[in-house]
């Protein structure tokens, strides 16, 4: 398993560091450099989190909501939603512990990259000569994740 152990700073403290670290618009190259070291699971969570932000962009600075969304996306990315009729996650206590550990260790760096990718995508859309669309934004995000 790739997760190590570290002291739990808690989601709110970890997310606070993300917000303070982004003072200017990141360049496309900077965003690609932030994404490059992420593994497949991190990239799944990153893509899902950016998609959630696209639907509800005014919540970007709501740390509690963002932490909740991170956990929900991580549950899906870990494969704990079985696709049953109820659409609910069915996870064992071991599965829950795995998601909790993942959130504790990876929330801050993945959220930081998600925010950078979100604002970079918004700027890329603004610079295009066409009317911004959700599908256009999704295509931009996919292009950053594919690099």
N, C-alpha and C positions, 0 to 999 in steps of 0.2 A: 504494500500500500504506500502511496506517495506522500501521505500526510505525516507531518512531524507533530511534536507537542510544543506548545509555548504558553506563556501566561495569558489568561483571558482578559483582554482590555475591555471587552464588551462592545457590541455593535455601534452604540452611539459614539463612543470615544474614537473608535476606528474610523467611522464615517466623517467625523469632524476633521480628521487629518486630510481626508480626500478633498474636502471643500477648500481648506486653506492652501492646498498645494497647487491650485489652478488659478493663477492670477491673470493670465492672458490667453488668447485664442491659440491653441496648438496648431502647428502647421500639419499638412498631410504627412510629411515625413516623420514628424514627431509622433503622430498617432500610430503610424505603422511601426515605429520603434517600440512604442508602449505595448502593442499587440504581439509583436514578434515572440517574446518569451513565454506567452501564455500557451498552456497545453490545450488539448481538445475539449476537455470538460470546461475549463475557464472560458474558452471561446464560445461554447454553447450557452453558458450563463451570460456572457457578455452580449451576445446577439439577442437573447431573450430579454435582457434588462433594457437594452437600447430600444427594442420594440415596445416595451411597456412605457418607456419614457416618451416615445413618439405619440402614443395614444393619450398620454396625460402629462404633457411637458411642464405644466405649471407646478407640478409636485416635485420638480427636480431638487429643490432645496429642503424638502420635508424629509429629514433624516430618518424618522421612525417609519414612514411610509416606504422609503427607499430600502430600508433594511428588511421590511416585510416582503417587498417585491423580490428582493435578492433571494430570500429563503424560498419563496414560492417557485421562482425560476430554477433554483438549484435542485429542488425536489423533482421537478420535471426532467432536468438535465441528467440527474442521477438515475432516471428511469423508474421512479417510484410511483408513477401514475400508470395504472394498468390498462387504461383505456376502456374500463367497464362502463356500463350504462350510467352509473352515478357520477362519473368524471372525478371522483375523489381519489386522493392518494391513499394507497394501502401499503403502509410501511411497518416493518417490525421495529422493536425498540433498538435493535442494532442499526437499522437503516436510519432511524431518527438521530442516533448518536453520530453516524457518519455525516449526515447533513449538518448537524450542529458543529462538528469539528471542521468541516469544510468552510462553513460560514465564518467561524472564528478565525481561521487561518487565511482565507482568501477574499473575504468581503472587502476589506479596505483596498487592496490592489485592483481587484476587478471593478469595483465601483469607480475608482479613480479613472481607469481606462474607459469605462462606460460613459462617464461624463465628458471626457475628452473627445471620444468618438461621436457622441451626441452633438456637442457644440460644433465640432468640425463638419459633421454632416449638414447641420443647419446652415453653416457658412457656405459650404459647397453648393447647396441648393439655392441660396441667395445669389450666388455668383452666376448661376445658369441663366440663360436667356429665356427659358421656358417657365411656365407656371409650376411651382413646386407641387409634387404629389407624394402620397404615401408610398406608392410603388417606386417612384424615383428615389426616395430616401432609403427604402429597403435595398434597392440595387446598389446604392453607394455604400451602405453598411456591408453588404455581401462582398463588395470589391475590396474594402479594407480588411475584412476577415480572411479573404482568400490569399492575400499577399504573404 
